[in-house]
Amino acid sequence: MAYEEKIKLIVDNSIRNIEAGQDVIGYTFKVRLYTYRGTWLSCIERMALTLDGAPVDMDQVVFRLNGKRFLVNQLKELFTEYWYILDKAEVIVLKDRGLTPGQHALGLDMSIRIPYSGYFGSYHCQDAAETKVFTMDGRCGND
C-alpha cells in the first residue's frame, strides 16, 4: 500500500477580500512551500488557480514574497528571488467585488522544478494541488 499525504498549500484562515476605500477589488490568500527545502522562484514551472471550479485568469494574479510583488508570468525569470521553506507567499487575485459571502472552493495547482536534479538536461518536478472549501462571512470574510 502506497503512503499518500495530503499536502496543504493554502494556509488556513488566510483567505480575505481586498478593500480599496469603499470598494472590494479582489481577494488574497497565503501559500506555503510544499517541498522539503526552499527554492528559487524561477523553479516554479506551473501555477494555476480555480475558483468554484472555473479557471482564474492568471493575468489578474500577483505573487508576493520577500516584500516584492511579481506577475505570475514573471516568475520563470526570477532566478535571484529565493522562497525560504518557512516563508509564506501571498497570492493576490484582482476580481471586481472580490468573493461574495457564502461557500466557495479555491483550487491551487503547482509544479516546482528541483534545480539540483538536472542530470543530462532532464529535471524532476514536484507537483502538488489542493482545493480548499471555505465560507466567506460578510465583506472581508474568513475561512
C-alpha positions in Angstrom: 0.0 0.0 0.0 1.4 3.4 -1.0 1.6 6.2 1.5 -0.2 9.3 0.4 0.0 12.6 2.3 -2.5 15.4 1.8 -0.4 18.5 1.0 -1.8 21.7 2.4 -0.7 24.6 0.1 -3.3 27.2 1.1 -2.7 28.5 4.7 -5.7 28.1 6.9 -7.6 31.3 7.8 -5.7 33.4 5.2 -8.4 34.0 2.6 -9.6 37.6 2.6 -11.2 40.2 0.3 -9.1 43.2 -0.5 -10.6 46.6 0.1 -9.6 49.9 -1.6 -11.6 52.7 0.0 -15.3 51.6 -0.2 -14.6 49.0 -3.0 -13.7 45.4 -2.8 -11.1 44.9 -5.6 -10.1 41.2 -5.2 -9.1 38.6 -2.7 -5.9 37.3 -1.2 -4.6 34.2 0.5 -1.3 32.8 1.7 0.6 29.8 0.3 3.2 27.5 1.9 6.1 25.9 0.1 5.5 22.2 -0.1 9.0 21.0 -1.0 11.4 19.9 1.8 13.7 22.9 1.1 13.5 26.4 -0.3 13.7 27.2 -3.9 14.2 29.9 -6.5 11.1 31.5 -7.9 12.3 30.6 -11.4 11.8 27.0 -10.4 8.0 27.4 -10.3 7.1 25.6 -13.5 3.3 25.9 -13.2 0.8 27.8 -11.0 -2.9 27.6 -11.7 -5.9 28.7 -9.7 -9.6 27.8 -9.9 -12.5 29.4 -8.0 -15.7 27.4 -7.7 -14.4 25.1 -10.4 -13.7 27.8 -13.0 -10.2 28.7 -14.0 -8.8 32.1 -12.8 -7.2 34.4 -15.3 -3.6 34.3 -14.3 -3.0 37.8 -15.8 -5.1 39.0 -12.8 -2.9 37.3 -10.2 0.1 38.8 -8.3 2.6 36.7 -6.3 4.1 38.5 -3.3 7.2 37.3 -1.5 10.1 38.9 0.3 8.2 42.2 0.3 8.1 42.3 -3.5 5.2 41.7 -6.0 5.5 39.8 -9.2 3.2 38.8 -12.0 2.9 35.1 -12.3 4.4 35.2 -15.9 7.5 36.9 -14.4 8.3 34.0 -12.0 10.3 32.0 -14.6 12.8 34.8 -14.8 13.3 35.3 -11.1 16.5 33.2 -10.5 17.7 35.5 -7.7 14.5 35.5 -5.6 14.5 32.7 -3.1 11.5 31.3 -1.3 12.6 30.0 2.1 10.9 26.9 3.3 9.3 28.6 6.3 8.1 31.7 4.5 4.5 32.1 3.3 3.9 33.7 -0.1 0.8 35.8 -0.7 -1.3 35.4 -3.8 -3.4 38.4 -4.8 -6.2 38.0 -7.2 -7.8 41.1 -8.8 -11.5 40.5 -9.1 -14.2 43.1 -9.1 -16.2 42.8 -5.8 -13.9 40.0 -4.6 -15.5 36.9 -3.1 -19.2 37.1 -2.3 -20.5 35.8 1.1 -21.2 32.1 1.1 -19.3 28.9 0.4 -16.5 28.8 -2.2 -13.9 26.3 -3.4 -10.4 27.7 -4.1 -8.1 25.4 -6.0 -4.3 25.8 -6.4 -2.2 23.6 -8.6 1.6 24.0 -8.7 4.7 22.3 -10.1 8.2 23.1 -8.9 11.4 22.1 -10.7 14.0 20.6 -8.4 17.1 22.5 -9.6 19.7 20.1 -8.3 18.1 17.1 -10.0 19.1 18.2 -13.6 21.2 15.3 -14.9 21.8 15.2 -18.6 19.3 18.1 -19.2 16.3 16.4 -17.5 14.8 17.8 -14.3 12.5 16.3 -11.7 9.4 18.3 -10.9 7.4 18.0 -7.7 3.6 18.6 -8.2 1.0 19.5 -5.6 -2.6 20.5 -5.7 -5.2 21.5 -3.1 -8.8 22.6 -3.2 -9.9 24.4 -0.1 -13.7 24.7 0.6 -14.4 27.7 2.8 -17.2 30.2 3.7 -16.9 33.9 3.3 -18.6 35.8 6.1 -19.5 39.3 5.2 -17.5 41.9 3.3 -13.9 40.9 4.3 -14.7 37.3 5.1 -12.8 34.5 6.7 -12.4 30.8 6.1 
